[in-house]
């Protein structure tokens, strides 16, 4: 019975996440300035748009490829259009 409750909770969390959260890809030419490919600079760039830190979740920065951020679904268009 305990494991069933855990699965049920996870399902509820996944449903909530799908409704309110989204993952966005942040693309850029980071080859010339790898120092800017870090959590602090990405977070600063997003917060520099004037949005509240509470709408941001994890920021994932792989060695290569797109940086990904989990954000409030209602802010995805604004962030994607404003981040340059």
C-alpha positions as CSV (number, residue, x, y, z in Angstrom):
1,X,0.0,0.0,0.0
2,X,2.9,2.4,0.7
3,X,4.3,2.2,-2.8
4,X,0.9,2.8,-4.3
5,X,0.6,6.1,-2.4
6,X,4.0,7.1,-3.7
7,X,3.0,6.4,-7.3
8,X,-0.3,8.3,-6.8
9,X,1.6,11.3,-5.4
10,X,4.0,11.3,-8.3
11,X,1.1,11.2,-10.8
12,X,-0.4,14.2,-9.1
13,X,2.9,16.0,-9.2
14,X,3.4,15.2,-12.9
15,X,-0.1,16.4,-13.7
16,X,0.5,19.7,-11.9
17,X,3.9,20.2,-13.5
18,X,2.5,19.7,-17.0
19,X,-0.2,22.3,-16.4
20,X,2.0,25.0,-14.8
21,X,5.6,24.4,-15.9
22,X,7.4,24.3,-19.2
23,X,11.0,23.6,-20.3
24,X,12.6,26.2,-22.6
25,X,15.8,25.8,-24.7
26,X,18.2,28.7,-24.7
27,X,20.4,28.7,-27.7
28,X,23.4,30.9,-28.3
29,X,26.8,31.1,-29.7
30,X,28.7,30.2,-26.5
31,X,31.8,28.9,-28.4
32,X,33.5,32.3,-28.2
33,X,32.8,33.0,-24.5
34,X,32.5,29.8,-22.5
35,X,32.7,31.9,-19.3
36,X,29.1,33.0,-19.9
37,X,27.9,29.4,-20.1
38,X,27.3,29.0,-16.4
39,X,24.4,29.1,-14.0
40,X,25.1,32.6,-12.7
41,X,25.1,34.2,-16.1
42,X,22.1,32.4,-17.4
43,X,20.1,33.2,-14.2
44,X,21.2,36.8,-14.4
45,X,20.1,37.1,-18.0
46,X,16.7,35.7,-17.3
47,X,16.2,37.8,-14.1
48,X,17.4,40.8,-16.1
49,X,14.2,40.6,-18.0
50,X,12.4,41.9,-14.9
51,X,10.7,38.7,-13.9
52,X,10.5,37.2,-10.4
53,X,12.8,34.4,-9.3
54,X,9.8,32.4,-8.2
55,X,8.8,31.6,-11.8
56,X,12.1,29.8,-12.4
57,X,13.0,26.2,-11.7
58,X,16.1,24.3,-12.5
59,X,18.6,25.6,-15.1
60,X,20.4,22.8,-16.9
61,X,23.7,23.7,-18.5
62,X,25.3,20.8,-20.5
63,X,28.9,21.0,-21.8
64,X,27.5,21.4,-25.3
65,X,24.1,22.0,-26.8
66,X,21.1,24.0,-25.6
67,X,20.8,25.3,-22.1
68,X,17.4,24.4,-20.6
69,X,15.4,26.1,-18.0
70,X,12.2,25.1,-16.3
71,X,9.9,28.1,-16.0
72,X,6.3,29.0,-15.3
73,X,4.3,28.1,-18.4
74,X,2.6,31.5,-18.5
75,X,6.0,33.2,-18.9
76,X,7.5,31.1,-21.7
77,X,6.6,33.3,-24.6
78,X,7.8,36.5,-22.8
79,X,11.2,34.9,-21.9
80,X,11.7,33.3,-25.4
81,X,10.9,36.6,-27.1
82,X,12.8,38.9,-24.8
83,X,16.0,36.9,-24.2
84,X,18.6,37.9,-26.8
